[in-house]
């Protein structure tokens, strides 16, 4: 039984594609699990940076109790702790939390 090079290359290519599909399916499953886990946490949400509520009459946005805690920590010189707290409260990445705390 003779194999030519094109058959071998084609077989390797098909095998590689199958491995990539399997890996992608695994990654999609992990992302779905993460999304389900995040959706199961009611009350924890990221603060909206673009608030277009008609009920806002002043030019400055209304801040919640969590933001007051963050501002208090920053005022005391505990910026890293404020970033950690923002990550916990709003489920943010490190960069998002750092940017958010700096914007307060």
Protein Blocks (a to p, Z undefined) as FASTA:
>chain_A
ZZdfklmmmmmmmmmmmmmmmmmmmmmmmmmmmmmmmmmmghiacddfbdcbfklmbfbd
cddfklmmmmmmmmnopamlmmmmmmmmnopafklmmmmmmmZZ
